[in-house]
């Protein structure tokens, strides 16, 4: 019943019941008892499903971060290249402006 909506199910059940001939074997107000039973079923809580999925993915993300952090810590690092990073960054950012003014 997860994929079917309650009003659609109700219409299908009522149309199927109307196609049947009247019989004494069916108790009085049977369809009302069936519909009451269907309505009493708990509705699917979408937010609970999302919360469960997000908690599971949080555990997987934590495992990935832990592995990557361990790899980052235990791998040998090469010596940094000589030079000032701030000056290299500034030259790179202003290179487009320098080429525009030189024309």
N, C-alpha and C positions, 0 to 999 in steps of 0.2 A: 504493500500500500504506500510505499514511500514515493513512487513515481506518479501515482494517481491522485488527483485532487478530490476532496470530499463531495462537492456538488456534482462533479462528473459521475462519480460512483453512485451517488444517490439517483441520478437520472437514469443510469443504466439499470440499476436494480429495479426501479419502479417500472420502467418500460418492459423489462423482462417479466415482471410480475403481472403486468396488465395483459401480456400476450397469453398467459396461462388461463385456462378455464377455471371458473369458480368451483371449489370443491369443499366438502365438509371436513376433509382431513386437515385443512389449514386452520389453526386456532385463530380466534378473534384478535385483531390488532397485532398480528405477528410481525408485520412490516415495521410497525412503530417500535417494537422491542428490538428488532434487528438494527434499525437506524440509531436507536439510543445506544446500543452496544458499540456501533461503529463510531459514534461521536464521543464516547467515553474513552476511546483510545488516546493515549498521550500524543500530542503533536511533536513533530521533529523540531528540536531546538537547534537552529542553524548556528547561532553564536557559540553554543557548546561544542559543536563539531569543529568550528574554526579555532576555538581556544585549544582544543585537544591537538589539532594539527600543528598549531604554532608552538605549543610546548614540546612536541616531539621534534620539530625542526630546530628549536633552540638547543636541544641536547646534541643534535648532529652538528650544528654550527659551533658549539663549544668544543666538541671533539676536533673539528677541523682547525680551529684557532689554536688549540693546544698543540697539535702536531706541527703546524706551521711555525709556531713560536719556538718549539724545541728545535726544529730544523734551523731556524734563524739564529738561535743562540749557539748551537753546537757546530755550525759550519765555519771554517776558517775565513777570515776577512782579509782582503788585500789592502795594502797601504793606500791611503787616499792620494789622489793625484795632486802634485804641488800647484798652488794657485789659490786665489781667493774666490770662493763660490759666489759671493755677493757681486763681485765685479763681473764675473762671467754671466751671471743672471741679468745684470743691468745692460751689458753689451748685447745680449740676445734680445731683450725686450725692446731696446732702442734701435736695433738694426733696421727695422722697417722704416722708422722715422728718418734715420740718416740717409737711407737710399732715396726717399722722397725729396729731401731737401737738396741732394746733390744733383738733381736733374735740372 
